[in-house]
Amino acid sequence: MKTVVAMIPARYEATRFPGKLMKDLAGKSVIVRTYEATKKSNLFDEVYVVTDSDIIYNEITSNGGKAIKSIKDHESGSDRIAEAIENLDVDIVVNVQGDEPFTQKEPLKKLLEVFQNDIHNHVDIASLMIKMDDDEEINNPNNVKVVTDEQNFAMYFSRSPIPYPREKSKAIYYKHIGIYAFRKQALLKFTKLPVNRLEAAEKLENLRFLAHGLRVKMVKTNQIAIGIDTPEDLKKANTIFKH
């Protein structure tokens, strides 16, 4: 494999928890903790934070990290990353969530192994999924479900429980975890494609991949990074760091 980079899209504003990436987590900001965890994996040639915020940009660079300032306004992290990599000499790009300071090495390594083993370039995008057994979790529309073919390529993503449990004992459910690894050209192609009716209905941008023929390889994992979406999550994260 050639050049592999991690990109951490980071907005200062957040609907549920404004400014969360700059909140203190055991003596450092959440975004710096995430950057350091990603660097510590030693999987990437470079790690960048990509942001529209001067505050976050200065936070990363003043702590010895690398940051890229977005030129345009963007609807999604994928669009923000696409702008950042357009003129960079990279082959594989991993999108790491900025609010996940406990980002772990093993799931990221599994994503990169997909491309190492893909000698015929059949895979455009790789992403993660984890098995779900709890009915409440399965029926929660905030948990995106994915169904795959026999080679673990994604067939569909939905907020609804899929497959429908006509015989409940035979239904297996997987939750999609929104960490992506892209071939550079697949990401650039994706951001130029129009929103299709399925994406508009479910509010899931990953349906745009499938609607336009991009092949998404799903990788099973047992590890979920802890995200920080609320002040309560931040309290829990601080407790974890102290122990």
C-alpha positions in Angstrom: 0.0 0.0 0.0 1.1 3.5 -0.7 0.5 6.7 1.3 -2.1 6.3 4.1 -3.4 9.3 6.0 -5.9 9.9 8.8 -8.1 12.9 8.6 -10.0 14.1 11.6 -12.9 16.5 10.5 -13.6 19.0 13.3 -16.3 21.6 13.6 -16.3 23.9 16.6 -20.1 24.1 16.7 -22.1 21.1 17.8 -25.8 21.0 18.2 -26.0 18.9 21.4 -22.8 20.0 23.0 -21.4 23.3 21.6 -17.6 23.6 21.7 -17.2 20.0 22.9 -13.9 19.4 21.0 -12.3 22.2 23.1 -13.5 20.9 26.4 -11.0 19.7 29.0 -10.3 16.0 29.1 -7.7 15.1 31.8 -5.7 18.3 31.1 -5.9 18.4 27.3 -8.7 19.3 24.9 -10.9 16.5 23.4 -9.6 17.2 19.9 -5.9 17.0 21.0 -6.7 13.7 22.8 -8.2 12.3 19.6 -5.3 13.5 17.5 -2.8 11.9 19.9 -4.7 8.6 20.0 -4.7 8.5 16.2 -1.0 9.3 16.0 -0.2 6.7 18.7 -1.7 3.9 16.5 1.4 4.3 14.2 -0.8 3.2 11.2 -0.6 6.4 9.2 2.0 8.3 7.3 0.4 11.5 8.4 -2.5 12.6 10.7 -4.3 15.9 10.1 -7.2 17.7 11.8 -9.4 19.4 9.1 -11.4 22.3 10.5 -13.3 25.5 9.7 -12.4 26.9 13.1 -9.5 29.1 13.9 -9.8 28.0 17.5 -9.4 24.3 16.7 -6.7 25.0 14.1 -4.6 26.9 16.6 -5.2 24.3 19.3 -3.8 21.6 17.2 -0.8 23.5 15.7 0.1 25.0 19.1 0.3 21.4 20.5 2.7 20.3 17.7 0.0 18.7 15.5 -0.9 19.2 11.8 -4.1 20.9 10.8 -5.6 22.0 7.6 -8.1 25.0 7.4 -11.1 24.5 5.2 -11.6 27.0 2.5 -15.3 26.4 1.8 -18.3 25.7 4.0 -19.2 22.0 4.1 -22.3 20.0 4.9 -20.4 16.9 6.0 -17.0 15.6 7.3 -16.5 13.7 4.1 -16.8 16.9 2.0 -14.4 18.6 4.3 -11.9 15.8 3.9 -12.3 15.7 0.2 -11.3 19.4 -0.1 -8.3 18.8 2.1 -6.9 15.8 0.1 -7.6 16.9 -3.4 -4.1 18.2 -3.9 -2.3 15.8 -1.5 -0.4 12.8 -2.8 -2.3 10.2 -0.9 -3.9 6.8 -1.7 -6.0 5.8 1.3 -7.8 8.2 3.6 -9.3 7.2 6.9 -11.9 9.4 8.4 -11.6 9.5 12.2 -14.3 11.1 14.3 -13.0 14.2 16.2 -15.1 13.4 19.3 -13.6 9.9 19.9 -10.5 10.4 22.1 -10.4 6.6 22.8 -9.9 5.7 19.2 -8.3 2.3 19.1 -5.7 0.7 16.9 -7.2 -2.6 16.1 -10.4 -1.5 14.2 -8.4 1.0 12.2 -5.8 -1.7 11.3 -8.6 -4.0 10.1 -9.9 -1.3 7.8 -6.4 -0.8 6.2 -5.9 -4.6 5.8 -8.9 -4.5 3.5 -6.9 -2.5 1.0 -3.7 -4.4 1.6 -5.6 -7.6 0.5 -7.5 -6.0 -2.3 -5.0 -6.7 -5.1 -7.6 -6.1 -7.9 -9.0 -2.8 -6.5 -12.5 -4.1 -6.0 -13.0 -2.1 -2.8 -13.8 1.6 -2.9 -14.6 2.2 0.7 -14.2 0.1 3.9 -16.2 0.6 7.1 -17.0 -1.1 10.4 -19.9 -3.0 11.8 -20.7 -4.6 15.2 -23.2 -7.3 16.1 -26.3 -6.2 18.0 -28.4 -8.4 20.3 -30.5 -5.9 22.3 -34.0 -5.3 20.9 -34.0 -1.7 22.1 -30.7 -1.0 20.4 -31.9 -2.8 17.2 -35.1 -0.7 17.0 -33.4 2.6 17.8 -33.3 4.7 14.6 -30.1 6.4 15.8 -28.4 3.1 15.3 -27.8 2.6 11.6 -28.2 -1.0 10.6 -26.3 -2.6 7.6 -27.0 -5.8 5.6 -24.2 -7.4 3.5 -23.7 -10.0 0.9 -21.7 -13.2 1.3 -18.4 -11.3 0.8 -19.4 -8.6 3.4 -20.0 -5.9 0.8 -22.8 -3.6 2.0 -26.2 -4.1 0.3 -28.1 -1.5 2.3 -28.0 0.8 5.3 -31.1 1.8 7.2 -32.4 3.3 10.4 -35.0 0.6 10.4 -34.3 -2.9 11.7 -33.1 -4.9 8.7 -33.5 -7.7 7.9 -37.2 -7.9 8.9 -37.5 -10.7 11.5 -40.1 -12.9 9.9 -38.4 -15.7 11.9 -36.8 -13.9 14.8 -34.3 -16.7 15.6 -32.8 -16.4 12.1 -32.3 -12.6 12.1 -28.8 -11.2 12.8 -28.3 -7.5 13.1 -25.2 -5.4 12.6 -24.8 -1.8 13.6 -22.8 0.4 11.3 -19.9 2.3 12.9 -19.2 5.5 11.0 -15.5 5.2 10.5 -14.5 5.1 6.9 -11.4 4.3 4.9 -11.6 5.6 1.3 -9.5 5.3 -1.8 -8.8 8.9 -2.6 -10.6 8.8 -6.0 -13.7 7.2 -4.5 -13.9 10.0 -1.9 -13.5 12.7 -4.5 -16.1 11.0 -6.7 -18.5 10.7 -3.8 -18.5 14.3 -2.9 -19.4 15.3 -6.5 -22.4 13.0 -6.7 -25.9 14.3 -6.2 -28.0 13.3 -3.1 -30.4 10.5 -4.2 -33.9 9.8 -2.9 -32.8 7.0 -0.5 -30.2 9.3 1.2 -32.8 12.1 1.4 -35.3 9.8 3.0 -33.1 8.2 5.6 -30.6 11.1 6.0 -27.7 8.7 5.6 -24.9 9.8 3.2 -23.6 6.2 3.0 -26.6 5.4 0.8 -25.1 7.7 -1.8 -22.2 5.3 -2.1 -24.4 2.3 -3.0 -26.8 4.3 -5.2 -23.9 5.2 -7.5 -22.1 1.8 -7.5 -19.3 2.4 -5.0 -18.4 -0.8 -3.3 -18.3 -0.7 0.5 -16.6 -3.5 2.3 -17.8 -4.0 5.8 -15.5 -5.3 8.5 -16.7 -6.9 11.7 -15.3 -5.5 15.0 -16.0 -6.0 18.7 -14.6 -2.7 19.7 -16.5 0.6 19.8 -14.7 3.9 20.5 -16.4 6.0 23.1 -17.8 9.2 21.6 -18.4 12.5 23.4 -21.8 13.8 22.5 -23.0 15.2 25.8 -21.6 16.8 29.0 -22.3 13.4 30.7 -20.1 11.6 28.1 -17.3 14.0 29.0 -17.7 13.3 32.7 -17.4 9.5 32.0 -14.4 10.1 29.7 -12.6 12.0 32.5 -13.3 9.2 34.9 -11.8 6.7 32.5 -8.6 8.8 32.0 -8.2 9.1 35.8 -8.2 5.3 36.1 
